[in-house]
Structure formats: C-alpha cells, structure tokens
C-alpha cells in the first residue's frame, strides 16, 4: 500500500538567525569621564602655570618699582632741579617705594611657598590679599604716574635736560610696574573667582 503525499502540503519555513548588532569600536579617549585623570592633570598644569605667571609678573613689577624709586630719588641736580621741590614727584617716589615693598614681600612669600611647599598664610587669606593688594598698588602707581606727567611735560617745553629726562624715565618705570601688577591682579581675580586658592 503506497501513501501519496499531498503536494499542496506546505513545508515549514525556517527564518534566518537574528543578525548580531554591529558595535562600533569604542574610542577610549573620547569617552573618558570629564573628571578623569586627564582633567586633573590639566587642572594641575593650569594651577602651576598661574603660580609661575603670578610670580614672574610680581618679580618684573618689583624690578620696575625699584628702578622708578632709584631714578626719582637720585634726581637731584641743584636749584629747581631737585625732585623734592615738587609735590608730584614726592608722591611718585612714595608710591614707588610702597610698590617696591609690596612686590618684594609677595615675591618672597611665593618663593618660600615654591621652595618649601608650605604656605605662610591660609590659602583663602593669601588669595584675598593678592587680589586686593595687586589692585590697590596698581591703582596707586597709575595715579602717581599720571599726576607727574603734566608737570614733566610743562618743564620739557621750557628746557629739556637731565632732570626732565630722569623724571620721564621714573614715570615710565612706574607705568610699566602698573601694567605688570594689573596683569597680576587679573590672575589673582581669576583664581579667586574659581576658588582655586593656590
């Protein structure tokens, strides 16, 4: 007895195996967390750069302040050619001396911190003194320089001599000291605003 198969009978249809998803390669550097090792290293480098930049600016400010003070203090050539006969020049001399003392103290403090790794004062106090001290001394320097400029210009119109040249040089050094301390004040303000008490 033979059995015949129904030709209309359907065979089960097999579905293809599911495709495995293609995973793109992982870029480790791009997916590093924001607070990973690389960001910490970048922050340390930035803090170190700010420390060194602040020290260099104050050292240059110290140099210009000393030069302004010495040039004005030695500007005594007799008769009307003595700086102490003019209130504007005496004011410039006092401010140059104040800037010299301030920048020297700041440079000594920062060099002590670099060499020993220990701060003389708390970091918060140091940051506040840096910010306000830089601003006040920079303002006094530009004030003294701008006060002495008109008098020097009037004198140079009458006679241009070693006295007026020396006063102009002292004013220029005070202005350069102002620029360096103004830049230092910007760094101090950045550190204070970001609460990076360096």
PyMOL CGO cylinders between C-alpha atoms (Angstrom):
from pymol import cmd
from pymol.cgo import CYLINDER

trace = [
    CYLINDER, 0.00, 0.00, 0.00, 1.57, 3.22, -1.10, 0.3, 1, 1, 1, 1, 1, 1,
    CYLINDER, 1.57, 3.22, -1.10, 0.98, 6.54, 0.52, 0.3, 1, 1, 1, 1, 1, 1,
    CYLINDER, 0.98, 6.54, 0.52, 1.00, 9.63, -1.50, 0.3, 1, 1, 1, 1, 1, 1,
    CYLINDER, 1.00, 9.63, -1.50, 1.95, 12.92, -0.10, 0.3, 1, 1, 1, 1, 1, 1,
    CYLINDER, 1.95, 12.92, -0.10, -0.23, 15.88, -0.69, 0.3, 1, 1, 1, 1, 1, 1,
    CYLINDER, -0.23, 15.88, -0.69, 1.69, 18.21, -3.00, 0.3, 1, 1, 1, 1, 1, 1,
    CYLINDER, 1.69, 18.21, -3.00, -0.23, 21.15, -1.57, 0.3, 1, 1, 1, 1, 1, 1,
    CYLINDER, -0.23, 21.15, -1.57, 1.12, 20.50, 1.87, 0.3, 1, 1, 1, 1, 1, 1,
    CYLINDER, 1.12, 20.50, 1.87, 3.45, 23.32, 2.87, 0.3, 1, 1, 1, 1, 1, 1,
    CYLINDER, 3.45, 23.32, 2.87, 6.80, 22.81, 4.37, 0.3, 1, 1, 1, 1, 1, 1,
    CYLINDER, 6.80, 22.81, 4.37, 7.67, 24.82, 7.43, 0.3, 1, 1, 1, 1, 1, 1,
    CYLINDER, 7.67, 24.82, 7.43, 9.58, 27.92, 6.55, 0.3, 1, 1, 1, 1, 1, 1,
    CYLINDER, 9.58, 27.92, 6.55, 12.71, 28.45, 8.59, 0.3, 1, 1, 1, 1, 1, 1,
    CYLINDER, 12.71, 28.45, 8.59, 13.53, 32.07, 9.48, 0.3, 1, 1, 1, 1, 1, 1,
    CYLINDER, 13.53, 32.07, 9.48, 17.17, 33.16, 9.26, 0.3, 1, 1, 1, 1, 1, 1,
    CYLINDER, 17.17, 33.16, 9.26, 19.03, 33.56, 12.53, 0.3, 1, 1, 1, 1, 1, 1,
    CYLINDER, 19.03, 33.56, 12.53, 18.83, 37.06, 14.02, 0.3, 1, 1, 1, 1, 1, 1,
    CYLINDER, 18.83, 37.06, 14.02, 21.64, 39.33, 12.89, 0.3, 1, 1, 1, 1, 1, 1,
    CYLINDER, 21.64, 39.33, 12.89, 24.14, 40.29, 15.54, 0.3, 1, 1, 1, 1, 1, 1,
    CYLINDER, 24.14, 40.29, 15.54, 24.26, 44.08, 16.01, 0.3, 1, 1, 1, 1, 1, 1,
    CYLINDER, 24.26, 44.08, 16.01, 27.39, 45.77, 14.79, 0.3, 1, 1, 1, 1, 1, 1,
    CYLINDER, 27.39, 45.77, 14.79, 29.03, 47.64, 17.66, 0.3, 1, 1, 1, 1, 1, 1,
    CYLINDER, 29.03, 47.64, 17.66, 31.34, 50.47, 16.62, 0.3, 1, 1, 1, 1, 1, 1,
    CYLINDER, 31.34, 50.47, 16.62, 34.79, 50.46, 18.21, 0.3, 1, 1, 1, 1, 1, 1,
    CYLINDER, 34.79, 50.46, 18.21, 34.95, 52.36, 21.46, 0.3, 1, 1, 1, 1, 1, 1,
    CYLINDER, 34.95, 52.36, 21.46, 37.14, 55.44, 21.47, 0.3, 1, 1, 1, 1, 1, 1,
    CYLINDER, 37.14, 55.44, 21.47, 38.53, 55.43, 25.00, 0.3, 1, 1, 1, 1, 1, 1,
    CYLINDER, 38.53, 55.43, 25.00, 39.90, 58.98, 24.83, 0.3, 1, 1, 1, 1, 1, 1,
    CYLINDER, 39.90, 58.98, 24.83, 36.61, 60.50, 23.68, 0.3, 1, 1, 1, 1, 1, 1,
    CYLINDER, 36.61, 60.50, 23.68, 34.54, 58.64, 26.26, 0.3, 1, 1, 1, 1, 1, 1,
    CYLINDER, 34.54, 58.64, 26.26, 36.80, 59.44, 29.20, 0.3, 1, 1, 1, 1, 1, 1,
    CYLINDER, 36.80, 59.44, 29.20, 34.83, 60.99, 32.01, 0.3, 1, 1, 1, 1, 1, 1,
    CYLINDER, 34.83, 60.99, 32.01, 35.12, 64.75, 32.48, 0.3, 1, 1, 1, 1, 1, 1,
    CYLINDER, 35.12, 64.75, 32.48, 36.52, 64.30, 35.95, 0.3, 1, 1, 1, 1, 1, 1,
    CYLINDER, 36.52, 64.30, 35.95, 39.09, 61.69, 34.99, 0.3, 1, 1, 1, 1, 1, 1,
    CYLINDER, 39.09, 61.69, 34.99, 42.82, 61.66, 35.33, 0.3, 1, 1, 1, 1, 1, 1,
    CYLINDER, 42.82, 61.66, 35.33, 43.38, 63.83, 32.25, 0.3, 1, 1, 1, 1, 1, 1,
    CYLINDER, 43.38, 63.83, 32.25, 41.22, 66.66, 33.63, 0.3, 1, 1, 1, 1, 1, 1,
    CYLINDER, 41.22, 66.66, 33.63, 43.03, 66.53, 36.97, 0.3, 1, 1, 1, 1, 1, 1,
    CYLINDER, 43.03, 66.53, 36.97, 46.39, 66.74, 35.20, 0.3, 1, 1, 1, 1, 1, 1,
    CYLINDER, 46.39, 66.74, 35.20, 45.15, 69.68, 33.11, 0.3, 1, 1, 1, 1, 1, 1,
    CYLINDER, 45.15, 69.68, 33.11, 43.98, 71.45, 36.27, 0.3, 1, 1, 1, 1, 1, 1,
    CYLINDER, 43.98, 71.45, 36.27, 47.34, 70.90, 37.98, 0.3, 1, 1, 1, 1, 1, 1,
    CYLINDER, 47.34, 70.90, 37.98, 49.17, 72.27, 34.95, 0.3, 1, 1, 1, 1, 1, 1,
    CYLINDER, 49.17, 72.27, 34.95, 46.89, 75.32, 34.85, 0.3, 1, 1, 1, 1, 1, 1,
    CYLINDER, 46.89, 75.32, 34.85, 47.39, 75.99, 38.57, 0.3, 1, 1, 1, 1, 1, 1,
    CYLINDER, 47.39, 75.99, 38.57, 51.15, 75.61, 38.19, 0.3, 1, 1, 1, 1, 1, 1,
    CYLINDER, 51.15, 75.61, 38.19, 51.14, 78.00, 35.23, 0.3, 1, 1, 1, 1, 1, 1,
    CYLINDER, 51.14, 78.00, 35.23, 49.12, 80.55, 37.21, 0.3, 1, 1, 1, 1, 1, 1,
    CYLINDER, 49.12, 80.55, 37.21, 51.52, 80.30, 40.16, 0.3, 1, 1, 1, 1, 1, 1,
    CYLINDER, 51.52, 80.30, 40.16, 54.57, 80.80, 37.96, 0.3, 1, 1, 1, 1, 1, 1,
    CYLINDER, 54.57, 80.80, 37.96, 52.95, 83.56, 35.93, 0.3, 1, 1, 1, 1, 1, 1,
    CYLINDER, 52.95, 83.56, 35.93, 51.96, 85.44, 39.07, 0.3, 1, 1, 1, 1, 1, 1,
    CYLINDER, 51.96, 85.44, 39.07, 55.49, 85.13, 40.47, 0.3, 1, 1, 1, 1, 1, 1,
    CYLINDER, 55.49, 85.13, 40.47, 57.11, 86.31, 37.24, 0.3, 1, 1, 1, 1, 1, 1,
    CYLINDER, 57.11, 86.31, 37.24, 54.77, 89.31, 36.93, 0.3, 1, 1, 1, 1, 1, 1,
    CYLINDER, 54.77, 89.31, 36.93, 55.41, 90.37, 40.52, 0.3, 1, 1, 1, 1, 1, 1,
    CYLINDER, 55.41, 90.37, 40.52, 59.18, 89.96, 40.08, 0.3, 1, 1, 1, 1, 1, 1,
    CYLINDER, 59.18, 89.96, 40.08, 59.09, 92.17, 36.98, 0.3, 1, 1, 1, 1, 1, 1,
    CYLINDER, 59.09, 92.17, 36.98, 56.88, 94.64, 38.86, 0.3, 1, 1, 1, 1, 1, 1,
    CYLINDER, 56.88, 94.64, 38.86, 59.45, 94.68, 41.65, 0.3, 1, 1, 1, 1, 1, 1,
    CYLINDER, 59.45, 94.68, 41.65, 62.21, 95.49, 39.15, 0.3, 1, 1, 1, 1, 1, 1,
    CYLINDER, 62.21, 95.49, 39.15, 60.26, 98.38, 37.61, 0.3, 1, 1, 1, 1, 1, 1,
    CYLINDER, 60.26, 98.38, 37.61, 59.23, 99.74, 41.03, 0.3, 1, 1, 1, 1, 1, 1,
    CYLINDER, 59.23, 99.74, 41.03, 62.83, 99.71, 42.27, 0.3, 1, 1, 1, 1, 1, 1,
    CYLINDER, 62.83, 99.71, 42.27, 64.02, 101.45, 39.10, 0.3, 1, 1, 1, 1, 1, 1,
    CYLINDER, 64.02, 101.45, 39.10, 61.31, 104.11, 39.40, 0.3, 1, 1, 1, 1, 1, 1,
    CYLINDER, 61.31, 104.11, 39.40, 62.25, 104.72, 43.03, 0.3, 1, 1, 1, 1, 1, 1,
    CYLINDER, 62.25, 104.72, 43.03, 66.01, 104.87, 42.44, 0.3, 1, 1, 1, 1, 1, 1,
    CYLINDER, 66.01, 104.87, 42.44, 65.77, 107.13, 39.38, 0.3, 1, 1, 1, 1, 1, 1,
    CYLINDER, 65.77, 107.13, 39.38, 63.50, 109.60, 41.15, 0.3, 1, 1, 1, 1, 1, 1,
    CYLINDER, 63.50, 109.60, 41.15, 65.44, 109.53, 44.45, 0.3, 1, 1, 1, 1, 1, 1,
    CYLINDER, 65.44, 109.53, 44.45, 68.71, 110.26, 42.66, 0.3, 1, 1, 1, 1, 1, 1,
    CYLINDER, 68.71, 110.26, 42.66, 67.19, 113.08, 40.58, 0.3, 1, 1, 1, 1, 1, 1,
    CYLINDER, 67.19, 113.08, 40.58, 68.83, 115.97, 42.48, 0.3, 1, 1, 1, 1, 1, 1,
    CYLINDER, 68.83, 115.97, 42.48, 70.80, 118.43, 40.37, 0.3, 1, 1, 1, 1, 1, 1,
    CYLINDER, 70.80, 118.43, 40.37, 70.59, 121.62, 42.41, 0.3, 1, 1, 1, 1, 1, 1,
    CYLINDER, 70.59, 121.62, 42.41, 68.35, 124.69, 42.41, 0.3, 1, 1, 1, 1, 1, 1,
    CYLINDER, 68.35, 124.69, 42.41, 64.97, 123.90, 40.81, 0.3, 1, 1, 1, 1, 1, 1,
    CYLINDER, 64.97, 123.90, 40.81, 66.26, 120.58, 39.51, 0.3, 1, 1, 1, 1, 1, 1,
    CYLINDER, 66.26, 120.58, 39.51, 65.58, 118.68, 42.76, 0.3, 1, 1, 1, 1, 1, 1,
    CYLINDER, 65.58, 118.68, 42.76, 62.67, 116.26, 42.79, 0.3, 1, 1, 1, 1, 1, 1,
    CYLINDER, 62.67, 116.26, 42.79, 61.78, 117.08, 46.43, 0.3, 1, 1, 1, 1, 1, 1,
    CYLINDER, 61.78, 117.08, 46.43, 60.77, 120.63, 45.46, 0.3, 1, 1, 1, 1, 1, 1,
    CYLINDER, 60.77, 120.63, 45.46, 57.73, 119.22, 43.64, 0.3, 1, 1, 1, 1, 1, 1,
    CYLINDER, 57.73, 119.22, 43.64, 54.80, 117.54, 45.35, 0.3, 1, 1, 1, 1, 1, 1,
    CYLINDER, 54.80, 117.54, 45.35, 54.00, 115.38, 42.30, 0.3, 1, 1, 1, 1, 1, 1,
    CYLINDER, 54.00, 115.38, 42.30, 57.48, 113.86, 42.27, 0.3, 1, 1, 1, 1, 1, 1,
    CYLINDER, 57.48, 113.86, 42.27, 57.48, 113.26, 46.02, 0.3, 1, 1, 1, 1, 1, 1,
    CYLINDER, 57.48, 113.26, 46.02, 54.16, 111.44, 45.62, 0.3, 1, 1, 1, 1, 1, 1,
    CYLINDER, 54.16, 111.44, 45.62, 55.60, 109.29, 42.83, 0.3, 1, 1, 1, 1, 1, 1,
    CYLINDER, 55.60, 109.29, 42.83, 58.63, 108.48, 44.98, 0.3, 1, 1, 1, 1, 1, 1,
    CYLINDER, 58.63, 108.48, 44.98, 56.44, 107.37, 47.92, 0.3, 1, 1, 1, 1, 1, 1,
    CYLINDER, 56.44, 107.37, 47.92, 54.23, 105.19, 45.74, 0.3, 1, 1, 1, 1, 1, 1,
    CYLINDER, 54.23, 105.19, 45.74, 57.26, 103.62, 44.03, 0.3, 1, 1, 1, 1, 1, 1,
    CYLINDER, 57.26, 103.62, 44.03, 58.64, 102.80, 47.49, 0.3, 1, 1, 1, 1, 1, 1,
    CYLINDER, 58.64, 102.80, 47.49, 55.30, 101.31, 48.57, 0.3, 1, 1, 1, 1, 1, 1,
    CYLINDER, 55.30, 101.31, 48.57, 55.11, 99.23, 45.38, 0.3, 1, 1, 1, 1, 1, 1,
    CYLINDER, 55.11, 99.23, 45.38, 58.68, 98.03, 45.95, 0.3, 1, 1, 1, 1, 1, 1,
    CYLINDER, 58.68, 98.03, 45.95, 57.89, 96.88, 49.49, 0.3, 1, 1, 1, 1, 1, 1,
    CYLINDER, 57.89, 96.88, 49.49, 54.65, 95.18, 48.44, 0.3, 1, 1, 1, 1, 1, 1,
    CYLINDER, 54.65, 95.18, 48.44, 56.06, 93.34, 45.43, 0.3, 1, 1, 1, 1, 1, 1,
    CYLINDER, 56.06, 93.34, 45.43, 59.20, 92.31, 47.36, 0.3, 1, 1, 1, 1, 1, 1,
    CYLINDER, 59.20, 92.31, 47.36, 57.04, 90.83, 50.14, 0.3, 1, 1, 1, 1, 1, 1,
    CYLINDER, 57.04, 90.83, 50.14, 54.88, 88.98, 47.61, 0.3, 1, 1, 1, 1, 1, 1,
    CYLINDER, 54.88, 88.98, 47.61, 57.89, 87.59, 45.72, 0.3, 1, 1, 1, 1, 1, 1,
    CYLINDER, 57.89, 87.59, 45.72, 59.49, 86.40, 48.99, 0.3, 1, 1, 1, 1, 1, 1,
    CYLINDER, 59.49, 86.40, 48.99, 56.21, 84.76, 50.07, 0.3, 1, 1, 1, 1, 1, 1,
    CYLINDER, 56.21, 84.76, 50.07, 55.73, 82.97, 46.75, 0.3, 1, 1, 1, 1, 1, 1,
    CYLINDER, 55.73, 82.97, 46.75, 59.36, 81.82, 46.53, 0.3, 1, 1, 1, 1, 1, 1,
    CYLINDER, 59.36, 81.82, 46.53, 59.11, 80.46, 50.08, 0.3, 1, 1, 1, 1, 1, 1,
    CYLINDER, 59.11, 80.46, 50.08, 55.98, 78.57, 49.07, 0.3, 1, 1, 1, 1, 1, 1,
    CYLINDER, 55.98, 78.57, 49.07, 57.70, 77.14, 45.98, 0.3, 1, 1, 1, 1, 1, 1,
    CYLINDER, 57.70, 77.14, 45.98, 60.83, 76.07, 47.85, 0.3, 1, 1, 1, 1, 1, 1,
    CYLINDER, 60.83, 76.07, 47.85, 59.23, 74.63, 50.99, 0.3, 1, 1, 1, 1, 1, 1,
    CYLINDER, 59.23, 74.63, 50.99, 55.82, 73.62, 49.66, 0.3, 1, 1, 1, 1, 1, 1,
    CYLINDER, 55.82, 73.62, 49.66, 54.20, 75.29, 52.67, 0.3, 1, 1, 1, 1, 1, 1,
    CYLINDER, 54.20, 75.29, 52.67, 52.17, 78.49, 52.62, 0.3, 1, 1, 1, 1, 1, 1,
    CYLINDER, 52.17, 78.49, 52.62, 52.90, 81.23, 55.16, 0.3, 1, 1, 1, 1, 1, 1,
    CYLINDER, 52.90, 81.23, 55.16, 49.19, 82.06, 55.46, 0.3, 1, 1, 1, 1, 1, 1,
    CYLINDER, 49.19, 82.06, 55.46, 45.96, 80.26, 54.71, 0.3, 1, 1, 1, 1, 1, 1,
    CYLINDER, 45.96, 80.26, 54.71, 45.22, 79.96, 51.01, 0.3, 1, 1, 1, 1, 1, 1,
    CYLINDER, 45.22, 79.96, 51.01, 41.98, 81.93, 51.29, 0.3, 1, 1, 1, 1, 1, 1,
    CYLINDER, 41.98, 81.93, 51.29, 43.71, 84.83, 53.07, 0.3, 1, 1, 1, 1, 1, 1,
    CYLINDER, 43.71, 84.83, 53.07, 46.59, 84.81, 50.58, 0.3, 1, 1, 1, 1, 1, 1,
    CYLINDER, 46.59, 84.81, 50.58, 44.19, 84.91, 47.62, 0.3, 1, 1, 1, 1, 1, 1,
    CYLINDER, 44.19, 84.91, 47.62, 42.27, 87.86, 49.07, 0.3, 1, 1, 1, 1, 1, 1,
    CYLINDER, 42.27, 87.86, 49.07, 45.47, 89.79, 49.85, 0.3, 1, 1, 1, 1, 1, 1,
    CYLINDER, 45.47, 89.79, 49.85, 46.82, 89.04, 46.36, 0.3, 1, 1, 1, 1, 1, 1,
    CYLINDER, 46.82, 89.04, 46.36, 43.65, 90.25, 44.65, 0.3, 1, 1, 1, 1, 1, 1,
    CYLINDER, 43.65, 90.25, 44.65, 43.10, 93.44, 46.63, 0.3, 1, 1, 1, 1, 1, 1,
    CYLINDER, 43.10, 93.44, 46.63, 46.80, 94.23, 47.12, 0.3, 1, 1, 1, 1, 1, 1,
    CYLINDER, 46.80, 94.23, 47.12, 47.59, 93.99, 43.41, 0.3, 1, 1, 1, 1, 1, 1,
    CYLINDER, 47.59, 93.99, 43.41, 44.64, 96.21, 42.54, 0.3, 1, 1, 1, 1, 1, 1,
    CYLINDER, 44.64, 96.21, 42.54, 45.34, 98.89, 45.14, 0.3, 1, 1, 1, 1, 1, 1,
    CYLINDER, 45.34, 98.89, 45.14, 49.07, 99.15, 44.39, 0.3, 1, 1, 1, 1, 1, 1,
    CYLINDER, 49.07, 99.15, 44.39, 48.43, 99.16, 40.62, 0.3, 1, 1, 1, 1, 1, 1,
    CYLINDER, 48.43, 99.16, 40.62, 45.89, 101.96, 41.05, 0.3, 1, 1, 1, 1, 1, 1,
    CYLINDER, 45.89, 101.96, 41.05, 48.33, 103.99, 43.17, 0.3, 1, 1, 1, 1, 1, 1,
    CYLINDER, 48.33, 103.99, 43.17, 51.09, 103.55, 40.59, 0.3, 1, 1, 1, 1, 1, 1,
    CYLINDER, 51.09, 103.55, 40.59, 48.99, 104.77, 37.68, 0.3, 1, 1, 1, 1, 1, 1,
    CYLINDER, 48.99, 104.77, 37.68, 47.69, 107.61, 39.84, 0.3, 1, 1, 1, 1, 1, 1,
    CYLINDER, 47.69, 107.61, 39.84, 51.22, 108.75, 40.74, 0.3, 1, 1, 1, 1, 1, 1,
    CYLINDER, 51.22, 108.75, 40.74, 52.45, 108.46, 37.17, 0.3, 1, 1, 1, 1, 1, 1,
    CYLINDER, 52.45, 108.46, 37.17, 49.50, 110.38, 35.74, 0.3, 1, 1, 1, 1, 1, 1,
    CYLINDER, 49.50, 110.38, 35.74, 49.97, 113.11, 38.36, 0.3, 1, 1, 1, 1, 1, 1,
    CYLINDER, 49.97, 113.11, 38.36, 53.63, 113.63, 37.45, 0.3, 1, 1, 1, 1, 1, 1,
    CYLINDER, 53.63, 113.63, 37.45, 53.16, 113.60, 33.66, 0.3, 1, 1, 1, 1, 1, 1,
    CYLINDER, 53.16, 113.60, 33.66, 51.65, 117.12, 33.23, 0.3, 1, 1, 1, 1, 1, 1,
    CYLINDER, 51.65, 117.12, 33.23, 54.37, 118.77, 35.32, 0.3, 1, 1, 1, 1, 1, 1,
    CYLINDER, 54.37, 118.77, 35.32, 57.10, 116.98, 33.37, 0.3, 1, 1, 1, 1, 1, 1,
    CYLINDER, 57.10, 116.98, 33.37, 55.53, 117.96, 30.04, 0.3, 1, 1, 1, 1, 1, 1,
    CYLINDER, 55.53, 117.96, 30.04, 55.43, 121.64, 31.08, 0.3, 1, 1, 1, 1, 1, 1,
    CYLINDER, 55.43, 121.64, 31.08, 59.07, 121.52, 32.15, 0.3, 1, 1, 1, 1, 1, 1,
    CYLINDER, 59.07, 121.52, 32.15, 60.16, 119.87, 28.91, 0.3, 1, 1, 1, 1, 1, 1,
    CYLINDER, 60.16, 119.87, 28.91, 58.51, 122.60, 26.89, 0.3, 1, 1, 1, 1, 1, 1,
    CYLINDER, 58.51, 122.60, 26.89, 60.78, 125.17, 28.56, 0.3, 1, 1, 1, 1, 1, 1,
    CYLINDER, 60.78, 125.17, 28.56, 64.02, 123.18, 28.71, 0.3, 1, 1, 1, 1, 1, 1,
    CYLINDER, 64.02, 123.18, 28.71, 64.79, 119.54, 28.08, 0.3, 1, 1, 1, 1, 1, 1,
    CYLINDER, 64.79, 119.54, 28.08, 67.64, 118.48, 30.37, 0.3, 1, 1, 1, 1, 1, 1,
    CYLINDER, 67.64, 118.48, 30.37, 68.85, 115.62, 32.55, 0.3, 1, 1, 1, 1, 1, 1,
    CYLINDER, 68.85, 115.62, 32.55, 66.33, 116.47, 35.27, 0.3, 1, 1, 1, 1, 1, 1,
    CYLINDER, 66.33, 116.47, 35.27, 63.29, 116.20, 33.00, 0.3, 1, 1, 1, 1, 1, 1,
    CYLINDER, 63.29, 116.20, 33.00, 64.74, 113.11, 31.29, 0.3, 1, 1, 1, 1, 1, 1,
    CYLINDER, 64.74, 113.11, 31.29, 65.18, 111.42, 34.67, 0.3, 1, 1, 1, 1, 1, 1,
    CYLINDER, 65.18, 111.42, 34.67, 61.66, 112.26, 35.78, 0.3, 1, 1, 1, 1, 1, 1,
    CYLINDER, 61.66, 112.26, 35.78, 60.28, 110.92, 32.48, 0.3, 1, 1, 1, 1, 1, 1,
    CYLINDER, 60.28, 110.92, 32.48, 62.25, 107.70, 32.97, 0.3, 1, 1, 1, 1, 1, 1,
    CYLINDER, 62.25, 107.70, 32.97, 60.94, 107.31, 36.52, 0.3, 1, 1, 1, 1, 1, 1,
    CYLINDER, 60.94, 107.31, 36.52, 57.36, 107.87, 35.33, 0.3, 1, 1, 1, 1, 1, 1,
    CYLINDER, 57.36, 107.87, 35.33, 57.86, 105.28, 32.58, 0.3, 1, 1, 1, 1, 1, 1,
    CYLINDER, 57.86, 105.28, 32.58, 59.13, 102.70, 35.08, 0.3, 1, 1, 1, 1, 1, 1,
    CYLINDER, 59.13, 102.70, 35.08, 56.13, 103.39, 37.33, 0.3, 1, 1, 1, 1, 1, 1,
    CYLINDER, 56.13, 103.39, 37.33, 53.80, 102.87, 34.36, 0.3, 1, 1, 1, 1, 1, 1,
    CYLINDER, 53.80, 102.87, 34.36, 55.45, 99.54, 33.47, 0.3, 1, 1, 1, 1, 1, 1,
    CYLINDER, 55.45, 99.54, 33.47, 55.14, 98.47, 37.11, 0.3, 1, 1, 1, 1, 1, 1,
    CYLINDER, 55.14, 98.47, 37.11, 51.44, 99.34, 36.91, 0.3, 1, 1, 1, 1, 1, 1,
    CYLINDER, 51.44, 99.34, 36.91, 51.00, 97.14, 33.82, 0.3, 1, 1, 1, 1, 1, 1,
    CYLINDER, 51.00, 97.14, 33.82, 52.63, 94.12, 35.45, 0.3, 1, 1, 1, 1, 1, 1,
    CYLINDER, 52.63, 94.12, 35.45, 50.62, 94.48, 38.66, 0.3, 1, 1, 1, 1, 1, 1,
    CYLINDER, 50.62, 94.48, 38.66, 47.40, 94.97, 36.68, 0.3, 1, 1, 1, 1, 1, 1,
    CYLINDER, 47.40, 94.97, 36.68, 48.07, 91.67, 34.88, 0.3, 1, 1, 1, 1, 1, 1,
    CYLINDER, 48.07, 91.67, 34.88, 48.87, 90.03, 38.21, 0.3, 1, 1, 1, 1, 1, 1,
    CYLINDER, 48.87, 90.03, 38.21, 45.57, 91.35, 39.58, 0.3, 1, 1, 1, 1, 1, 1,
    CYLINDER, 45.57, 91.35, 39.58, 43.76, 89.67, 36.69, 0.3, 1, 1, 1, 1, 1, 1,
    CYLINDER, 43.76, 89.67, 36.69, 45.37, 86.34, 37.58, 0.3, 1, 1, 1, 1, 1, 1,
    CYLINDER, 45.37, 86.34, 37.58, 44.52, 86.84, 41.25, 0.3, 1, 1, 1, 1, 1, 1,
    CYLINDER, 44.52, 86.84, 41.25, 40.93, 87.64, 40.33, 0.3, 1, 1, 1, 1, 1, 1,
    CYLINDER, 40.93, 87.64, 40.33, 40.68, 84.53, 38.16, 0.3, 1, 1, 1, 1, 1, 1,
    CYLINDER, 40.68, 84.53, 38.16, 41.99, 82.34, 40.97, 0.3, 1, 1, 1, 1, 1, 1,
    CYLINDER, 41.99, 82.34, 40.97, 39.63, 83.96, 43.48, 0.3, 1, 1, 1, 1, 1, 1,
    CYLINDER, 39.63, 83.96, 43.48, 36.60, 83.65, 41.20, 0.3, 1, 1, 1, 1, 1, 1,
    CYLINDER, 36.60, 83.65, 41.20, 37.29, 79.95, 40.59, 0.3, 1, 1, 1, 1, 1, 1,
    CYLINDER, 37.29, 79.95, 40.59, 38.10, 79.35, 44.26, 0.3, 1, 1, 1, 1, 1, 1,
    CYLINDER, 38.10, 79.35, 44.26, 41.44, 77.82, 43.26, 0.3, 1, 1, 1, 1, 1, 1,
    CYLINDER, 41.44, 77.82, 43.26, 43.32, 79.03, 46.29, 0.3, 1, 1, 1, 1, 1, 1,
    CYLINDER, 43.32, 79.03, 46.29, 46.81, 78.46, 45.01, 0.3, 1, 1, 1, 1, 1, 1,
]
cmd.load_cgo(trace, "trace")
